[in-house]
């Protein structure tokens, strides 16, 4: 499971990074980063969750990742000075720290050990992207939905007496964009998972009632 960037820093390193930025607040749906634009800020998520996505030529949305508190965003454009590779928007009220690219570069020069941490973060994301590409070709829609629900439960879920509550306001359209399926296929997949007792769905929330069974349906081993 990915450890967010801020949590990997020491106390002094974290304080030095936070001192270089300015706080910004976003409402649900607000864009933080727009694909294809040139911008030098690097962002640290302080509170709330955002989705990273790309827009297809036909106007469709492909969700690439969900990021939460402690995550680092926009670092690639700051490193290579190229246009943003994806867009990022808030899926709930969010607070971030915006660090200018020059300030982020100075922070890395002053704290060279953080470069290894950054490399591990980027390597982890590359591995995750490779794994998701394999999923698209090798798994059916139900398995892909199960995989994303496992990820949401393990990274962002809240344990309750009835299971693990996923409270992120993720719509079925957004979930469809994340698993690479139609909204109708996602609706059918959720219905199938409900029938097996893995999950219970409510308005804007999902309860994972049997995580081991959900992991098995997702094709995951070792649980």
C-alpha positions, 0 to 999 in steps of 0.5 A: 500500500502506498505511503503518501509523500509527506508521511515519509519525511522527518519532522525537520524535513516536513517543517521545512517543506511546509514553510515554503508553501501557501495554503489553498482551499478548494470546493468539491469539483474545483480544478487544481491542475489542468492537463496540458497547461504550464504551471510551476507549483507543486502541491501537498494535500493537507486535507480532503481527497482529489482525483487525478484524471485525463480527458479523451479526444471524445470528451470522456474522463479516465480516472488515473488515481485518487489522492488523499492527505499527505500526497504530492501532486504536480511534481513531474511538471516542476521537475521537467518543465513540461505541460501538466500530464493530467488534470486534478480536481477535488472530490470533496472540500480540500486544502492543499499547500502550493509550493513554487517549483523553485522553492521545491527544487531548493528544498530538494537541494537542501535535503538531498535524502528526500530525493530518494524518497521522491524516487520511491514515490514516483517508482511506486506510481509507475508500478501502480500504472503498469499494474492497472494496464494489466488489469484492463486487459486481464480482468472483467468489469466486476473484478476491476470494480472489486479491485478499486473498492479494495483500494478505496477501503484499504487506503481511505476506509473507516472501520465500523461495526458493519464493515469498512465504510468508504465515504468518499463522494465518488460517483458511479460515472467516476468509478466507471472512468477509473475501471475503464468500463461504462456506467451501466457495467459498473452498476451491474458489477456493484449489483453482483458484488451486493448479491455475494454479500461483499458490499452494501451500497448507500447514497454516495457511500459503500460499505465493504462488509466482507473484505476477504471475499471482495479481495478474492473476487478481485483476484487478489491472493494472500488474504 
